[in-house]
Each structure stands twice: as C-alpha cells, then as structure tokens.
Amino acid sequence: MSGPNGPHGPSGGSGTSGGGGRLGVTYKYFGAPDGATAARVPISMRPEELGGDELGMGGMFTKIKPETIAAMVLTGIQGMPLHKVPPLELVVLHPDYAVVKLPMTVVDPLRGIGEESVGAAAFIWSTVPDRGGPQDAFNVYQLLHEWQDFSHRLHEAGHQPYCLVWP
C-alpha cells in the first residue's frame, strides 16, 4: 500500500539491488587454509587499515566483484558458458561485511597458462555480452595477470581463495 516513494518505490534506496555494481564497495581477496580461518576476519578494520598480510599471504584489494572474477577466468580461460559459472560459497554474512569462498577452479587454471592464453582470455572476456566488470581487453589482461600472481601465492601457501566484502 506504499506510494511511489514508499519502501519499495524508486526513491533513494540503498543501492544494493539492480544490475550495476555498488559504488564504493571494496573487495579484499585473501588466502586462508580453511573457512573457519577465513571467517575470523577482523571486522573492526576498514580496507584502508588492512595492509599487508593480516589476512594471509599477499592479499589484494580491487573494486572487481568476486562473481565477475570467477566468470572472467572460467569463461575466458576454461571456455565455460557464462550461465554455467558456479555460485560462490558464503562463509560469513554479517551486517558490516561478508566473506565468500571462491572455487579453486577460479585460480587453478591461471597457474598453468602463458602470455598468449592470458591475452586470449582477456579478448574473449571483452567480447562476452551482458556481463559486468571491465570492458577493455587491456584492463582485463592486467587484472588476469594480477590474479595469476595471486594464484601462485595461494598455491605456494596451500591456501584457498576468499573475498572479504565491505559495503
């Protein structure tokens, strides 16, 4: 019974629904040996305070959603259709943050490929219709290289990939 500006109307809103990514969201990707370790994330720390290795070896910050990273690797490198990309596993959902686990299939394929494959994956991803994330093939290429380094660090540490999301 709400009017056009009621709780479900077009006004304001929290920006959490809809197709586009939320502005200002920071994603901290990190490695952990298991979900229990990943769940013990320091909630008092904001992304700018969380520097080096507090959350496992060589984590990284990005504005790219974990769903997009998964789709980018699985579509561009594995040749998987976009609709077959598996969902992420929720480890912790808290009012102030969430922790999700990425499937190992998102990082493992990156370790065994060379420059040509990274370039081809970037090009493939830049041509996939109806998807989020960076559009430009060169930006995708740089991002995949960062992920390639990240996947090597995870493998050396025996860790699995997780993502900490702050609203």
C-alpha positions in Angstrom: 0.0 0.0 0.0 3.0 2.2 -0.3 3.1 5.2 -2.7 5.8 5.7 -5.3 8.2 6.9 -2.7 7.5 4.1 -0.1 9.9 1.4 0.9 9.7 -0.3 -2.5 9.4 2.8 -4.6 12.0 4.4 -6.8 13.3 6.9 -4.3 16.7 6.7 -2.6 17.3 3.1 -1.9 20.5 1.5 -0.6 21.9 0.8 -4.0 22.2 -2.9 -3.3 19.8 -4.1 -5.9 19.8 -3.8 -9.7 22.2 -4.8 -12.3 25.2 -2.5 -11.8 27.9 -2.8 -9.2 27.7 -0.8 -6.0 30.0 2.2 -5.9 32.4 2.4 -3.1 32.5 -1.3 -2.3 35.9 -2.7 -1.7 36.8 -6.3 -2.2 39.8 -7.8 -0.3 40.9 -11.1 -1.8 43.0 -13.2 0.5 44.1 -16.8 1.1 43.3 -19.0 4.1 43.7 -22.7 4.8 40.0 -23.2 5.5 36.7 -21.5 6.0 37.0 -21.3 9.8 40.2 -19.3 9.5 38.7 -17.1 6.8 35.7 -16.4 9.0 37.8 -14.9 11.7 38.2 -11.7 9.8 39.0 -8.6 11.9 35.7 -6.6 11.5 37.0 -3.5 13.2 39.5 -2.9 10.4 38.5 -0.9 7.4 40.1 -1.7 4.0 42.5 1.2 4.2 43.8 0.0 7.5 44.3 -3.6 6.3 47.6 -3.5 4.7 49.9 -6.4 4.1 49.5 -10.0 5.3 47.0 -9.7 8.1 44.6 -11.9 6.1 47.0 -14.5 4.7 49.8 -14.2 2.2 49.8 -11.3 -0.3 46.1 -10.4 -0.4 44.9 -7.8 -2.8 42.2 -5.1 -3.0 40.1 -4.4 -6.0 36.8 -2.9 -7.0 36.0 -6.1 -9.1 33.3 -8.3 -7.7 34.3 -12.0 -7.0 31.4 -13.2 -9.2 33.0 -11.2 -12.1 36.5 -12.6 -11.4 35.1 -16.2 -11.4 33.2 -15.6 -14.7 36.2 -13.9 -16.3 38.5 -16.9 -15.6 36.0 -19.7 -16.3 34.6 -18.1 -19.4 37.8 -16.7 -20.9 40.3 -19.5 -19.9 38.1 -22.6 -19.4 35.6 -21.7 -22.2 32.7 -22.3 -19.8 29.4 -20.6 -20.8 28.6 -17.7 -18.6 25.4 -19.3 -17.3 27.4 -22.4 -16.1 29.7 -20.4 -13.7 29.2 -21.9 -10.2 27.9 -19.7 -7.4 30.3 -18.5 -4.7 30.1 -20.1 -1.2 29.1 -17.8 1.6 31.3 -18.3 4.6 30.1 -15.4 6.8 27.3 -12.9 6.4 27.4 -10.1 9.0 25.7 -6.7 8.9 29.0 -5.0 8.3 30.8 -7.4 6.0 30.6 -10.7 4.2 33.2 -13.4 3.5 32.8 -15.6 0.4 34.9 -18.5 -0.8 35.8 -18.7 -4.5 36.0 -22.1 -6.1 39.6 -23.4 -6.7 38.6 -23.6 -10.4 38.9 -19.8 -10.5 42.5 -19.7 -9.5 44.0 -23.1 -10.6 43.7 -22.5 -14.4 45.7 -19.3 -14.1 48.8 -21.0 -12.9 49.5 -23.1 -15.9 48.9 -20.6 -18.7 51.3 -18.4 -20.6 51.1 -14.9 -22.1 49.1 -15.9 -25.2 46.4 -17.6 -23.1 46.1 -14.6 -20.8 45.8 -12.3 -23.8 43.3 -14.6 -25.5 41.2 -14.8 -22.2 41.2 -11.0 -21.9 40.0 -10.7 -25.5 37.3 -13.4 -25.1 36.0 -11.7 -21.9 35.9 -8.3 -23.6 33.5 -9.7 -26.2 31.1 -11.6 -23.9 27.7 -9.9 -24.0 25.7 -9.0 -20.9 28.3 -9.2 -18.3 29.8 -6.9 -15.7 33.3 -5.8 -14.9 36.0 -4.2 -17.0 35.1 -3.9 -20.7 38.5 -3.1 -22.2 40.6 -6.1 -23.1 43.8 -4.4 -21.8 42.3 -3.8 -18.4 41.1 -7.4 -18.3 44.6 -8.5 -19.3 46.2 -6.6 -16.4 43.6 -7.9 -14.0 44.2 -11.5 -15.1 47.9 -11.0 -14.6 47.3 -9.8 -11.0 45.2 -12.9 -10.5 47.8 -15.1 -11.9 50.3 -13.8 -9.4 47.7 -14.2 -6.6 47.0 -17.8 -7.7 50.7 -18.7 -7.4 50.9 -17.2 -3.9 47.8 -19.1 -2.9 49.2 -22.4 -4.2 52.6 -21.9 -2.5 50.9 -21.3 0.8 48.4 -24.1 0.4 45.5 -21.7 0.7 42.1 -21.3 -0.8 40.8 -18.0 -2.2 38.4 -16.0 -0.2 37.0 -12.5 -0.5 36.1 -10.1 2.2 33.4 -7.5 1.2 32.7 -4.3 2.9 29.6 -2.3 2.0 
